[in-house]
Amino acid sequence: MTGRQVGELAVYFALIIAATPVLGAYMKRVFAGERTFLDPVLRPIERLTYRLCGVDAEKDQTWIEWTVAMLVVNAASLFLLYAFQRMQHWLPLNPNHFGAVSADSSWNTAVSFTTNTNWQGYSGESTMSHFTQMVGLAFHNFLSAATGIAIAVAVIRGVAREKAKGIGNFWFDCTRSILWILLPLSFLAALFFVSRGVVQNFQADVAVKTVEGAEQKIPQGPVASQEAIKELGTNGGGFFNANSGFPYENPTPGTNFAQMLLIFAIGGGLTSALGRMTGSEKHGWAVFAAMSLMFLAGAVAATVFEQRGNPIHQKAGVQALPTEGGTGGNMEGKEVRFGIGDSALFATVTTDASCGAVNAWHDSFTPLGGLVPLANIATGEVIFGGVGAGLYGIFVFIVLTVFIAGLMVGRTPEYLGKKIESHEVKLAMLSILILTLLILGFSAAAARLPAGLSSLNNKGPHGFTEILYAYESGAGNNGSAFAGLNANTPWYNVTLGLDMFFGRFFMLIPILGIAGSLAAKKKIPASAGTFPVTGPLFTVLLVGVIVIVGALTFFPAFSLGPVVEHLLMEAGAVF
Amino acid sequence: MAQAQRRRLFDPAIVRPAVADSFRKLDPRLQARNPVMFVVLAGAFLVTVLLVRDVVRGREVLFNLQIALWLWFTLLFANFAEAMAEGRGKAQAAALKRGRTETVARRLTKRGEESVPATALRKGDRVVVEAGDAIPGDGTVVEGIASVDESAITGESAPVIRESGGDRSAVTGGTRVLSDRIVVEITSNPGETFLDRMIALVEGATRQKTPNEIALSILLAGLTIIFLIATVTLRPFAIYAGGSASTPVLIALLVCLIPTTIGGLLSAIGIAGMDRVLQHNVLAMSGRAVEAAGDVNVLLLDKTGTITLGNRQATDFFHAPGVLPGDLAEAAQLSSLADETPEGRSIVVLAKEKFALRARRVEGMNFIPFSATTRMSGVDYNGRKIRKGAGDSVTAWVRSLGGDIDATVTDLLNRISAEGATPLLVSDGPRVMGVVALRDIVKAGMRDRFDRLRAMGIRTIMITGDNPLTASAIAREAGVDDFLAQATPEQKLALIRKEQEGGNLVAMTGDGTNDAPALAQADVGVAMNTGTQAAREAGNMVDLDSNPTKLIEVVEIGKQLLMTRGALTTFSIANDVAKYFAILPAMFAATYPVLNALNVMHLANPRSAILSAVIFNALIIIALVPLALRGVKYRPLGAARILARNLWIYGVGGILVPFIGIKLIDWIVVALHLA
């Protein structure tokens, strides 16, 4: 790593550390219904929202009631987005006169945005009207993120409460996530992006003549507003196909840095909210530290391998080390204005969190550089993770860690005073199982079926990595594409749709079940005999369980993909 | 049972039947109870079928034959562990059965007595038992007193007294009356007696999975499914890569990855835990009770007999002004020579220790015994009237003789009371000699034990009938965390409820009938075997030695049981890292020779690598049988330190050990030309 790369990583990480307690304390207040400085503006809107929707936001819902409310809202919005796409030629704000989106692609996109995956099988600027982008997609950027935050808050409440029937109220949690957290922050971020040159208008494509005299269409649209929530809500669905690599989405290293901050902000803040709401701030920091360890390891590895570049190129005379006016290393698929450091860090951040925004093609990374995003997603995206999803994802691993290691202290395992028993273990295993089954199952099918293989642009282990990445990205609700795989085919649209759908909802229903069952339990007072969920030991244990139970399952698959590709590359083989 | 405590781990008498049992337990219906081992069984079966096919087709089978053999060995080793654990219980059950002889009972009827076989007795029958007879069934003494030999169940040869009424009325079927005659009311039907239940329990016949064991089984089953998915999908991946993955190799990988170590040893750990409790002469009615003991965070201990020695003892002489210390001791000693109470005897002992005063002949002494009205005792000897007793009584006595009591002595009396001790005022005629302090003596080593318990996060609460002042002084001295003074059975029950309400798990011991509700309410209730039938029914454990401090050991065994499970689970999962590095490069050696870079152990060839991993996986089970049966080493430390320790040994060790083990096995496999 160069000095600048180290410095940037250090500054970035320091800012995340600084933001975490601030956001955590704020979120705690918001979800406890306590006063905040935004109340004078937002309270009336909140009350109006409840009245218009005719919901009771006061009632304490059981986990089943809570989950049903959440599923109903998500199902309704899923169908709505499908309908918008199929009917966009009849709807307003379609200056480019795009036709209806195909059925399989609409299904894929509807699921994709509802599940906070934002996998894009389509190319936004040549498919979606401004109406679909704003009312359909941007709306889901908010709703799916708010759903994630709401689930995380409900889970935390389950841990914090004692002998309680309910885990809170979905309407309250969801509405407050949008009004108090997502809207204000994305508003500020959007203003910043506009000031740095991100476009924000309702115009049709602008046709210009290039210097060579050719015709070029320059796409326009309400980009900045969508960009902010794309990062903050870890959605990742870009206005343009090139996502954060496109200058209108991400013009400068400054906006790039801001985008990375937005991606981790809420995921980090929620660890602090976990600590504060359960009365053990140290526990929040222990979880934060576990996430940080994995993040830093990934960021360093990705940068090092990208900077190291490809030995085959070097034999042909390409510079590996940075020089005056040259970056060295592997610049394929990267934006010149970002270079290796910003691209590798962005790739790590976007796959740690289930964001999926990209500013470089992961497909073009060196095999081991590309393994970092792949491994990040394989952890279940618990490294800060998608907003809310990261927290409730790591919650499953916390439950397992507490169970396995908790036995070793000679007591029935307990997590912050709540006994972890067979019911919780069953549900936790279920939610881990579903991801493994989806990713490996679909990848195996795609690797054998002509429908899966025909979309590949690359042979050998790299092609395999592309398939694996697609299903990991879908099931993990990441949404970033390794690219190189033509995913807009009926096979991939349908299977990835299922992958995303089950990967989101079948994973989180068991987790909400755990929250409900923990809420009902009584709290055992902490003593010297209690398994400590704070401190470095717990942090290391948690990382160990995530790596061994979560990611090691994918070791055989990785070794047939990026690992063997790396070894072949070192041996000088080309395909 | 006394012999059982000294039984060697690999006693041939247990090992031989266990080996036979290992084969019997291959029955798929038995294996289906354990999902991990069932997958191994299915795998072994499949590899064997493929082996037969290959033999028929005349292919080279040496490699697959070895895989198949080692998979079967994996199963046998796991079965052996369970059979060993059961065998130890069975050996003890056999010893108990010998004590269960067919006896003839003398049943009382309206017209007199009739002789019936013991098996014909029903609840409510009354039987007569005389010296030399065996008691025909469990019951309560309703008439008479007798000394009873209970060695058949307790292993303790000293006879115990059983009498009607009070807390010593319960008798157990199979024990023998040594003297006198008692009438016993039978309280349990044949087949449900204590001895029957004890035999069933140690044989493991009624063993059910404990809640924690179920949770762990679910975790292991979940991991098994995850690895099944990872292995099954590996074949399509391999075919995509232009290679192949043979079924036996895939099964070998699967069996290596699924947690067979803990899966194979899980039931042995549970049975061995029950067995360890039994070796401490405590009979746990269920595995759940032993497990709950590990979770206990509040211990209720009776003061008398548990924390303190049974009686108060003289500890100090405080002489009055103008009295020589030796004179006080002499007066106190004289007044106590004929006093047969433990307090009196302790005064004589103290006088001898401190002033070398020897006991004298009692002739010519007129001993005045203690009475409730005078509240003092003493002796008239050589014209001296020596008295000792409660402060106010002796003061009144001295004043009646024309003497008076010094203010410093009054202060002394008050001070000793405030310390929780009992002051005895001693006078010789009208002269106040001084004060003898009687104190409860805390048993040696109790403070240390309570410190250990505190380190484990367990609070001890002392239960006593004493007044709060005395109670708090003893509590301080013994180092307990809290006390309940002037305790009644109702208060005891209320205290347990309150602690449970606050999320605590409570353990207690008890023997009396009035303890029964509290014993039933407590999460772990250890009834003394000498206690009443009601107490024994209410508790979920019975201490055959009737030693109340045993509770602490039971708690430690419970903790050890859970720790053993956790440690072996961690070890089992950590093992997977090395197995991946052994098998994966070997599996794809033909397709991607470059993957040999992952062969960090430098295993000789693909076949030896796979074989070594499978052999290691099987052998580690047998290597860990002693650990499963004995339990991991237990130390009374705080959770954080225990965790750190076990994590180093079983977590880090679990990652490293297989790297070394597989490499060693690889050398041997190659040296023997097995691959």
Interface residues (C-beta under 8 A of the other chain):
Chain A: L400 F403 I404 A405 G406 L407 M408 V409 G410 R411 T412 G417 I420 E421 S422 E424 V425 K426 M429 L430 I432 L433 T436 L437 L440 G441 S443 A444 A445 A447 R448 G460 P461 F464 K522 K523 I524 P525 S527 A528 G529 T530 F531 P532 G535 L537 L541 G544 I548 V549 L552 T553 F554 F555 P556 A557 S559 L560 V563 V564 L567 L568 E570 A571
Chain B: P211 N212 I214 A215 L216 I218 L219 A221 G222 L223 I225 I226 F227 I229 A230 T231 V232 T233 L234 R235 P236 F237 A238 I239 Y240 A241 E291 G294 D295 N297 R454 A455 M456 G457 I458 R459 G502 G503 N504 L505 G558 K559 Q560 L562 M563 R565 G566 A567 T569 T570 I573 A574 D576 V577 Y580 L584 F588 Y592 V594 L595 A597 L598 Y634 G638 A639 A640 I642 L643 A644 N646 L647 Y650 G651
